[in-house]
Amino acid sequence: MKTYTKKRLEIVVEAPIQDRLIALLDRLQVTGYTVLPALAGRGHDGEWSREGMVGEAGRMIVVICLIDGDRVDGVLDKVFSMVSRRSGIVSISDVEVVRAEHF
């Protein structure tokens, strides 16, 4: 089966900025993304968990985007400027997809 190389942009960030981040991705015409809850983890400041949290303030989400490699720099610059002052991490990796027209 033929596959196509794309970039996977993974953003782990505080849940309260989810709507703004998704709006930014939409403005940038990122058409392939998924938002997932982050349940627990370990970061620079130690372990964290959403267990027992009542509000949105301490919750984290993961946004996974698949995009063409030639769009990474433009998308990454805008995303990083939004999330750089918050808890979280942004990573980029190479992936293979089977339906290139979706991304």
Helices and strands as residue ranges (DSSP letters): E 4-14, G 15-17, H 18-27, E 33-38, E 40-43, E 46-49, E 60-67, G 69-71, H 72-83, E 88-97, G 100-102
